[in-house]
Amino acid sequence: MSYQTEEEQIERIKEVWQRHGAPVLTGVVLALAGVFGWNGWTNHQENKALNASAIYQNMLESVLQDDSEANRARGAELAAQLRSDYAGTQYAHYAALMQARLAVESGDFATAEGLLREVSDDADDVALEEIARQRLARVLAQLDRAEEGLALFSSPVTGELLAGREEVRGDLLLALGRTGDARQAYQAALEATADQRSRPQLQLKLDDLAEEAS
């Protein structure tokens, strides 16, 4: 009958450690590094999102607080910071939409077009892409390119996004003199609106076209 004394067991453990201890220790260290690395990356991402959110809030307050030149300039500066420091995030896309709005208000439709195309092409959010397309279509209409604006609406949307799209289409069609098509678009927008009382302008547009037709 064979057995191991306590000393033999200790020697056996030492031998195993000498053969396998370093790789085991390395594996433990790497595993811990992975855990701490992941936690560090997660914390970094959370802090980054919080910083972007704070800048975005400041941007909105600057632009919407009052219409002073200083506030608009500050809002534009913060929007540029978001797009530079947080490129690829939703906040960067929101900042581009704000920059486009400021460009439209100053009559710089070419700059607004570039910004809105950026969002409509790069955003990974369906609603954000559609909002950018609708605003881009209106900008193209201002540049006498209403037909090009209509061509933006090829992908399907539903609900309030569809209501907004059809209203924009109606405006573009009306600008092109296609009154009948405009009426159909406005009607489609009204039907896609969950609460029609929230879009009284649609009914007014339909009423105006009905008066013109009578």
ChimeraX attribute file (.defattr): number of C-alpha atoms within 10 A of each C-alpha:
attribute: neighborCount
match mode: 1-to-1
recipient: residues
	/A:1	2
	/A:2	4
	/A:3	7
	/A:4	9
	/A:5	9
	/A:6	9
	/A:7	9
	/A:8	11
	/A:9	12
	/A:10	12
	/A:11	12
	/A:12	13
	/A:13	13
	/A:14	13
	/A:15	12
	/A:16	11
	/A:17	14
	/A:18	11
	/A:19	11
	/A:20	11
	/A:21	14
	/A:22	11
	/A:23	12
	/A:24	12
	/A:25	12
	/A:26	11
	/A:27	12
	/A:28	12
	/A:29	12
	/A:30	13
	/A:31	12
	/A:32	12
	/A:33	12
	/A:34	12
	/A:35	12
	/A:36	12
	/A:37	13
	/A:38	12
	/A:39	12
	/A:40	12
	/A:41	12
	/A:42	12
	/A:43	12
	/A:44	12
	/A:45	12
	/A:46	12
	/A:47	12
	/A:48	14
	/A:49	16
	/A:50	12
	/A:51	14
	/A:52	21
	/A:53	15
	/A:54	11
	/A:55	19
	/A:56	21
	/A:57	13
	/A:58	16
	/A:59	26
	/A:60	19
	/A:61	15
	/A:62	20
	/A:63	20
	/A:64	13
	/A:65	11
	/A:66	11
	/A:67	10
	/A:68	12
	/A:69	10
	/A:70	12
	/A:71	18
	/A:72	21
	/A:73	15
	/A:74	18
	/A:75	26
	/A:76	23
	/A:77	13
	/A:78	21
	/A:79	25
	/A:80	18
	/A:81	18
	/A:82	26
	/A:83	19
	/A:84	11
	/A:85	12
	/A:86	17
	/A:87	12
	/A:88	15
	/A:89	16
	/A:90	20
	/A:91	19
	/A:92	23
	/A:93	27
	/A:94	19
	/A:95	26
	/A:96	25
	/A:97	22
	/A:98	22
	/A:99	23
	/A:100	26
	/A:101	18
	/A:102	20
	/A:103	18
	/A:104	17
	/A:105	11
	/A:106	10
	/A:107	12
	/A:108	14
	/A:109	22
	/A:110	15
	/A:111	15
	/A:112	26
	/A:113	22
	/A:114	13
	/A:115	22
	/A:116	27
	/A:117	17
	/A:118	16
	/A:119	26
	/A:120	23
	/A:121	11
	/A:122	13
	/A:123	20
	/A:124	14
	/A:125	11
	/A:126	12
	/A:127	14
	/A:128	18
	/A:129	19
	/A:130	23
	/A:131	18
	/A:132	25
	/A:133	24
	/A:134	24
	/A:135	22
	/A:136	25
	/A:137	28
	/A:138	21
	/A:139	23
	/A:140	21
	/A:141	21
	/A:142	15
	/A:143	13
	/A:144	13
	/A:145	15
	/A:146	21
	/A:147	16
	/A:148	14
	/A:149	22
	/A:150	21
	/A:151	10
	/A:152	14
	/A:153	16
	/A:154	7
	/A:155	6
	/A:156	8
	/A:157	14
	/A:158	11
	/A:159	12
	/A:160	16
	/A:161	19
	/A:162	19
	/A:163	24
	/A:164	22
	/A:165	26
	/A:166	24
	/A:167	24
	/A:168	23
	/A:169	28
	/A:170	28
	/A:171	23
	/A:172	26
	/A:173	22
	/A:174	18
	/A:175	15
	/A:176	15
	/A:177	11
	/A:178	13
	/A:179	18
	/A:180	13
	/A:181	15
	/A:182	25
	/A:183	23
	/A:184	17
	/A:185	24
	/A:186	27
	/A:187	19
	/A:188	18
	/A:189	26
	/A:190	25
	/A:191	15
	/A:192	19
	/A:193	19
	/A:194	12
	/A:195	11
	/A:196	14
	/A:197	11
	/A:198	9
	/A:199	15
	/A:200	11
	/A:201	14
	/A:202	20
	/A:203	16
	/A:204	12
	/A:205	18
	/A:206	19
	/A:207	13
	/A:208	12
	/A:209	17
	/A:210	12
	/A:211	9
	/A:212	9
	/A:213	9
	/A:214	5
